[in-house]
Amino acid sequence: MEIVDKVYEVVSVLPAEEKYGMRSQMTRSAVSIPSNIAEGSAKTSQKDYARFLEISLGSVFELETHSLVVQRRQWVEEKQMNELLELIKREQQMLQSFLKKF
């Protein structure tokens, strides 16, 4: 959820022409991360839970790619992007670590 909050902060300063492009992509992938973790936790089998964690991990990597594009375009202050990218890296590590247990 921390990632979701940070993404909404970041997209609020993107250029107006990115409203339906990058803004939409970033918020959808960010919200997908905790949503899939939550949905997976409701499953009765570990296999199903792992599948939803993998989907969540895919969303984290997708968000990282979008964030790197924003960073390269210099649409957002470097400090703000570094904070987001650090949260993303930690989430990737946590999910990958958790998936190894299945």
C-alpha positions as CSV (number, residue, x, y, z in Angstrom):
1,M,0.0,0.0,0.0
2,E,3.0,2.3,0.6
3,I,3.8,1.9,-3.1
4,V,0.3,2.8,-4.1
5,D,0.5,6.0,-2.0
6,K,3.9,6.9,-3.5
7,V,2.7,6.2,-7.1
8,Y,-0.3,8.5,-6.6
9,E,2.1,11.2,-5.4
10,V,4.4,10.7,-8.4
11,V,1.7,10.7,-11.0
12,S,0.1,13.9,-9.7
13,V,3.1,15.8,-11.2
14,L,3.2,14.1,-14.5
15,P,2.5,16.2,-17.6
16,A,-1.2,16.5,-18.4
17,E,-0.8,14.7,-21.7
18,E,0.2,11.6,-19.8
19,K,-3.2,11.4,-17.9
20,Y,-4.5,8.5,-19.9
21,G,-1.0,7.1,-20.7
22,M,1.6,6.8,-18.0
23,R,-0.6,7.9,-15.1
24,S,-3.1,5.2,-15.8
25,Q,-0.5,2.5,-16.4
26,M,1.3,3.3,-13.2
27,T,-1.7,3.5,-10.9
28,R,-3.2,0.3,-12.4
29,S,0.0,-1.7,-11.9
30,A,0.6,-0.2,-8.4
31,V,-3.0,-1.1,-7.2
32,S,-2.6,-4.5,-8.8
33,I,0.3,-5.4,-6.4
34,P,-1.6,-5.4,-3.1
35,S,-4.9,-6.5,-4.8
36,N,-3.4,-9.7,-6.1
37,I,-1.7,-10.4,-2.8
38,A,-5.0,-10.0,-1.0
39,E,-6.9,-12.1,-3.5
40,G,-4.3,-14.8,-3.3
41,S,-4.4,-15.0,0.4
42,A,-8.0,-15.9,0.2
43,K,-7.3,-19.0,-1.8
44,T,-7.3,-22.4,-0.1
45,S,-4.4,-23.9,-2.0
46,Q,-0.8,-22.8,-1.8
47,K,-0.5,-23.3,-5.6
48,D,-3.3,-20.7,-6.2
49,Y,-1.8,-18.4,-3.6
50,A,1.6,-18.6,-5.4
51,R,0.0,-17.9,-8.7
52,F,-1.5,-14.6,-7.4
53,L,1.9,-13.7,-5.8
54,E,3.5,-14.3,-9.2
55,I,0.9,-11.9,-10.8
56,S,1.7,-9.4,-8.1
57,L,5.4,-9.7,-8.8
58,G,4.8,-9.2,-12.5
59,S,2.9,-6.0,-11.6
60,V,5.9,-4.8,-9.5
61,F,8.3,-5.3,-12.5
62,E,5.8,-3.5,-14.8
63,L,5.7,-0.6,-12.4
64,E,9.4,-0.5,-12.2
65,T,9.6,-0.2,-16.0
66,H,7.0,2.6,-16.1
67,S,9.0,4.4,-13.3
68,L,12.2,4.1,-15.2
69,V,10.6,5.7,-18.2
70,V,9.4,8.6,-16.0
71,Q,12.8,8.9,-14.6
72,R,14.5,9.0,-18.0
73,R,12.0,11.6,-19.2
74,Q,12.8,13.6,-16.1
75,W,9.1,14.3,-15.5
76,V,9.5,13.9,-11.7
77,E,12.2,15.1,-9.2
78,E,15.0,12.6,-8.9
79,K,14.6,12.2,-5.1
80,Q,10.9,11.3,-5.5
81,M,11.7,8.7,-8.2
82,N,14.5,7.2,-6.1
83,E,12.1,6.8,-3.2
84,L,9.6,5.0,-5.4
85,L,12.2,2.8,-7.0
86,E,13.6,1.8,-3.6
87,L,10.1,0.7,-2.5
88,I,9.7,-1.2,-5.7
89,K,13.1,-3.0,-5.2
90,R,12.1,-4.0,-1.7
91,E,8.8,-5.3,-2.8
92,Q,10.4,-7.4,-5.6
93,Q,12.8,-8.9,-3.1
94,M,10.1,-9.7,-0.6
95,L,7.8,-11.3,-3.1
96,Q,10.7,-13.3,-4.7
97,S,11.8,-14.5,-1.3
98,F,8.3,-15.5,-0.3
99,L,7.7,-17.3,-3.6
100,K,10.8,-19.5,-2.9
101,K,9.0,-21.0,0.0
102,F,6.4,-22.6,-2.2
